[in-house]
Amino acid sequence: MGAGIAQVLLGAVPAGSVHLVDRDEAAVEQAVERVRHGLGRQHAKADDGEQLVAAAMERLRPAVGIAPGAAPALVVEAVPED
């Protein structure tokens, strides 16, 4: 769910960065790949689709945990409930 939200935000905020934060490195890597795959599908028919995906991925900031002192403009929490 969080990867999909990150993908939508990358499209909605074309000039800003999107920070994707998860609980561990494996989860972050998996989410980044889901974003890359989703963007690839989204731009598959565009003549410059690869460049659009690359530009969006450059603005994605994956991390484990939120950096101390960070002051994001918007936070979206996507945590599954047990």
Rosetta blueprint (number, residue, H / E / L):
1 M L
2 G H
3 A H
4 G H
5 I H
6 A H
7 Q H
8 V H
9 L H
10 L H
11 G H
12 A H
13 V L
14 P L
15 A L
16 G L
17 S L
18 V E
19 H E
20 L E
21 V E
22 D E
23 R L
24 D L
25 E H
26 A H
27 A H
28 V H
29 E H
30 Q H
31 A H
32 V H
33 E H
34 R H
35 V H
36 R H
37 H H
38 G H
39 L H
40 G H
41 R H
42 Q H
43 H L
44 A L
45 K L
46 A L
47 D L
48 D L
49 G H
50 E H
51 Q H
52 L H
53 V H
54 A H
55 A H
56 A H
57 M H
58 E H
59 R L
60 L E
61 R E
62 P E
63 A E
64 V E
65 G L
66 I L
67 A L
68 P L
69 G L
70 A L
71 A L
72 P L
73 A L
74 L L
75 V L
76 V L
77 E L
78 A L
79 V L
80 P L
81 E L
82 D L
